[in-house]
Amino acid sequence: MTQSTKYMAAALTASTTFVIFNIIAVTQGSADTYYRNIEQFIISMLPTF
């Protein structure tokens, strides 16, 4: 296994993990809180006009 293949495998594993957590959050009804926190974080980073 080359180094780049290891990085791709690690990225795929991390991505799959986040997708599974997202599915669990949506099906359990806790996604609103999760997405609200992300939305507030993104809004705080955007410049105000």
TAWO-V843867 format. One record per residue. RES is the residue in three letters. PHI is phi in whole degrees, 0 to 359 (* if undefined). PSI is psi as a letter, one per 30 degrees, with the letter a starting at -180 (NA if undefined). Layout:
# TAWO-V843867
res=RES phi=PHI psi=PSI
res=RES phi=PHI psi=PSI
This chain:
# TAWO-V843867
res=MET phi=* psi=k
res=THR phi=280 psi=l
res=GLN phi=297 psi=e
res=SER phi=294 psi=e
res=THR phi=293 psi=e
res=LYS phi=296 psi=e
res=TYR phi=296 psi=e
res=MET phi=295 psi=e
res=ALA phi=294 psi=e
res=ALA phi=294 psi=e
res=ALA phi=295 psi=e
res=LEU phi=295 psi=e
res=THR phi=296 psi=e
res=ALA phi=296 psi=e
res=SER phi=298 psi=e
res=THR phi=298 psi=e
res=THR phi=298 psi=e
res=PHE phi=294 psi=e
res=VAL phi=296 psi=e
res=ILE phi=297 psi=e
res=PHE phi=298 psi=e
res=ASN phi=295 psi=e
res=ILE phi=298 psi=e
res=ILE phi=297 psi=e
res=ALA phi=297 psi=e
res=VAL phi=292 psi=e
res=THR phi=287 psi=f
res=GLN phi=268 psi=f
res=GLY phi=82 psi=g
res=SER phi=263 psi=g
res=ALA phi=289 psi=e
res=ASP phi=302 psi=e
res=THR phi=295 psi=e
res=TYR phi=299 psi=e
res=TYR phi=288 psi=f
res=ARG phi=296 psi=e
res=ASN phi=296 psi=e
res=ILE phi=294 psi=e
res=GLU phi=299 psi=e
res=GLN phi=296 psi=e
res=PHE phi=295 psi=e
res=ILE phi=293 psi=e
res=ILE phi=298 psi=e
res=SER phi=292 psi=f
res=MET phi=272 psi=f
res=LEU phi=282 psi=k
res=PRO phi=287 psi=k
res=THR phi=266 psi=k
res=PHE phi=249 psi=NA
